[in-house]
Amino acid sequence: MALLEALFLQSGYNAALVAIGAALLGFSAGSAGSFLFLRKRALVSDAVAHATLPGVALAFIVMVTLGGDGRNLFGLLLGSAVTAGLGLLAIEWISRRTRLSEDAAIGAVLGVFFGFGVVLLTVIQTMSSGRQAGLESFLLGSTAGMLFQDALVIAGGGLFSVLVIWLLKRPMTLVSFHADYAASLGYNVRQIDLAIMGLVMAATVVGLKIVGLILIVAMLIIPSVTARFWTNRSGRLVWIAGALGGVAGYLGAALSASVPDLPTGPIIVLVAAALFTLSLLFAPARGVFAAAIRHRRFQARVHRRQGLLALAAQHPIREGYTLRLLAREGLVRADGVPTLDGRAEAAKVVRDEERWTIARRIHQDIGLSGQYDGLTPIEEVFTPDEIAEFDRRLGAPEAV
């Protein structure tokens, strides 16, 4: 009952704010992360997330020094955005201007910025107001006491990210798949790369309050990986990833609201992981079970074809699975002797084998490509006129 109330936004004002904010965050993070996934730069999100920590700490110190409230969310997010942007620029500069690879640059920036952030947190604890800072909530996220203005900041950041994705989806997709081709079309690859990183930074900064800098990486990557199981088209992948991220955010926030003392950020990530597992197993085209079914069907086609060829050559069939398969279709008796239907089907398979031999001679591209191996019915590949030509070359009358 408590879960249903949370799902229908009936668990209280704060729970409804968190659920809506988490859904918007999940949508923007999943959509933005899909470009990182396509660009094969998933580790960038990790570096950006860790680079936000010193910004949060510095913003707190500055606000307290100026006599303000060090826990103002907008100020903390602004500080995290500054250092995250510096981290992105550092990665880009190191990978472009030095001999270090991008993964080495990511590792260096991640370690340096995070270490600097931990030192600043230690400094904050020595301040008179530091012990009430509560900045550790930015590590794993915390939604307790979220205010309306906090939700507005999160919602506004998420909507802005979605708008940018909608406007720049085509160039970002081109750069993600083939940067050289995008450059040949006149796109500025470096600027588009920075736009992608900026989207990731925006999603990371906005997500600090809900899931924290450690878990936001999962919200950027898991939905896009999950979406890959459901489509082969990049345009659909971006929005499917966003929808999966939104569902994970909403369900995770609802589950957290329905159980006392259940942390919101980790639950959101676990829901995203559950969606990934379900897609991995049950996706209709790329799932594990679908692949197993395709393999089983292919295996049955091979056994059926080889069994019929053996019948045509009057060879005994000793493979039990082949016998059971042919017997189930009524092509052989229990003792392996072919029925009339079995003999007719065996003759057809032999005829198709001969047709495929002629087809490969005429169409060398098919024979070389290996796309058709004799298991595909020849009627699915060639027209009736072409098949009639194969029969003529075999010395048989044309099929009617």
Residue pairs with C-beta under 8 A, 6 or more apart in sequence:
2 11
2 257
2 258
2 259
3 254
3 255
3 258
5 11
5 258
6 15
6 19
6 253
6 254
6 255
6 257
6 258
7 251
7 254
9 15
9 16
9 19
9 20
11 254
11 257
11 258
12 257
14 143
14 145
14 146
15 253
15 254
15 257
17 146
17 148
17 150
17 151
18 143
18 146
18 151
18 210
18 253
18 256
18 257
18 264
19 249
19 250
19 253
19 254
19 257
20 151
20 155
20 250
21 146
21 150
21 151
21 154
21 155
21 158
21 210
21 253
22 143
22 210
22 249
22 250
22 252
22 253
22 264
22 268
23 246
23 247
23 249
23 250
23 253
24 154
24 155
24 158
24 159
24 246
24 249
25 154
25 158
25 203
25 206
25 207
25 210
25 211
25 219
25 245
25 249
26 219
26 223
26 242
26 244
26 245
26 246
26 247
26 248
26 249
26 250
26 268
26 272
27 158
27 162
27 242
27 243
27 245
27 246
27 249
28 157
28 158
28 159
28 161
28 162
28 165
28 199
28 202
28 203
28 206
28 242
28 245
29 203
29 204
29 207
29 216
29 219
29 220
29 223
29 245
30 219
30 220
30 223
30 224
30 227
30 241
30 242
30 243
30 244
30 245
30 246
30 248
31 161
31 162
31 165
31 238
31 239
31 241
31 242
31 245
32 161
32 165
32 196
32 199
32 200
32 202
32 203
32 220
33 42
33 45
33 200
33 203
33 219
33 220
33 221
33 223
33 224
33 241
33 245
34 223
34 224
34 227
34 237
34 238
34 241
34 242
35 172
35 173
35 176
35 196
35 199
35 238
36 42
36 44
36 45
36 196
36 200
36 220
36 221
36 224
37 221
37 224
37 225
37 228
37 241
38 173
38 176
38 177
38 224
38 234
38 237
39 175
39 176
39 193
39 196
41 102
42 220
42 221
43 103
43 106
44 88
44 91
44 106
44 197
44 200
45 200
45 204
45 216
45 217
45 220
45 221
46 106
46 110
46 217
47 87
47 88
47 91
47 106
47 107
47 109
47 110
47 113
48 84
48 87
48 88
48 197
48 200
48 201
48 204
49 204
49 213
49 214
49 216
49 217
50 87
50 110
50 113
50 114
50 117
50 213
51 83
51 84
51 86
51 87
51 88
51 109
51 110
51 113
51 114
52 80
52 81
52 83
52 84
52 117
52 138
52 204
52 205
52 208
52 213
53 80
53 83
53 113
53 114
53 116
53 117
53 118
53 120
53 121
53 138
53 139
53 213
54 83
54 113
54 116
54 117
54 120
55 79
55 80
55 81
55 82
55 83
55 84
55 117
56 76
56 79
56 80
56 117
56 135
56 138
56 208
57 79
57 117
57 120
57 121
57 123
57 124
57 135
58 79
58 83
58 120
59 70
59 75
59 76
59 78
59 79
59 80
60 70
60 71
60 76
60 79
60 124
60 133
60 135
61 70
61 120
61 123
61 124
61 127
62 75
62 79
63 69
63 70
63 72
63 75
64 70
64 127
64 129
68 75
70 129
70 133
71 133
71 134
73 147
73 149
73 150
73 153
73 209
74 149
74 153
76 138
76 208
77 153
77 157
77 205
77 206
77 208
77 209
80 138
80 204
80 205
80 208
80 213
81 201
81 202
81 205
83 113
84 201
84 204
84 205
85 198
85 201
87 109
87 113
88 194
88 197
88 198
88 201
90 105
90 109
91 102
91 105
91 106
91 109
92 190
92 193
92 194
92 197
94 100
94 104
94 105
94 108
94 109
95 101
95 102
95 105
98 105
100 108
121 135
121 136
123 130
124 130
124 133
124 135
125 131
125 133
134 142
137 209
137 212
138 208
138 209
138 212
138 213
139 212
139 213
139 214
140 211
140 212
140 214
140 215
140 263
140 265
140 266
141 207
141 208
141 209
141 210
141 211
141 212
141 215
141 263
141 264
141 265
141 266
142 209
142 212
142 263
142 264
142 265
143 209
143 210
143 253
143 256
143 264
146 209
150 209
153 206
154 206
154 209
154 210
157 202
157 203
157 205
157 206
158 203
158 206
160 202
161 199
161 202
161 203
161 206
162 242
164 195
164 199
165 172
165 199
165 238
165 242
168 192
168 195
169 235
169 238
171 182
171 187
171 192
172 192
172 195
172 196
173 234
173 235
173 238
174 181
174 182
174 185
174 187
175 182
175 187
175 189
175 192
175 193
175 196
176 196
176 234
177 234
179 189
179 193
182 189
182 192
183 189
200 220
203 216
203 219
203 220
204 213
204 216
204 220
207 216
207 219
208 216
210 249
210 253
210 264
210 265
210 268
211 218
211 219
211 264
211 265
211 266
211 268
211 269
212 265
215 265
215 266
215 268
215 269
218 269
218 272
218 273
219 245
219 248
219 249
219 268
219 269
219 272
222 248
222 269
222 272
222 273
222 275
222 276
223 241
223 242
223 244
223 245
223 248
223 272
223 275
224 237
224 241
225 276
226 241
226 244
226 272
226 275
226 276
226 279
227 236
227 237
227 240
227 241
227 244
228 237
228 286
229 279
229 280
229 283
229 285
229 286
229 287
230 236
230 240
230 279
230 283
230 285
230 286
231 237
231 240
232 285
244 272
244 275
245 272
247 271
247 275
248 268
248 269
248 271
248 272
248 275
249 268
251 268
251 271
252 264
252 267
252 268
252 269
252 270
252 271
252 272
253 264
253 267
253 268
255 262
255 267
255 271
256 262
256 263
256 264
256 267
256 268
279 287
280 287
280 288
281 287
281 288
281 289
282 289
282 290
283 290
284 290
298 375
300 325
301 375
302 375
303 319
303 321
303 322
303 325
304 322
304 325
304 326
304 329
305 349
305 374
305 375
306 322
307 317
307 319
307 322
307 323
307 325
307 326
307 331
307 332
308 326
308 331
308 342
308 345
308 346
308 349
309 346
309 349
309 350
309 353
310 316
310 317
310 322
311 317
311 326
311 331
311 332
311 338
311 342
311 343
311 346
312 346
312 347
312 349
312 350
316 336
317 323
317 326
317 332
317 336
323 332
323 336
326 332
326 342
327 333
327 334
330 339
330 341
330 342
331 338
331 339
331 341
331 342
331 345
331 346
332 338
332 339
332 342
333 339
338 346
352 374
352 377
352 378
353 374
354 394
355 378
355 387
355 390
355 391
355 394
356 372
356 374
356 378
358 390
358 393
358 394
359 366
359 367
359 378
359 381
359 382
359 386
359 390
360 366
360 367
361 367
362 389
362 390
366 372
366 381
372 381
378 387
378 390
379 387
382 390
384 399
387 399
388 398
388 399
391 397
391 398
391 399
392 398
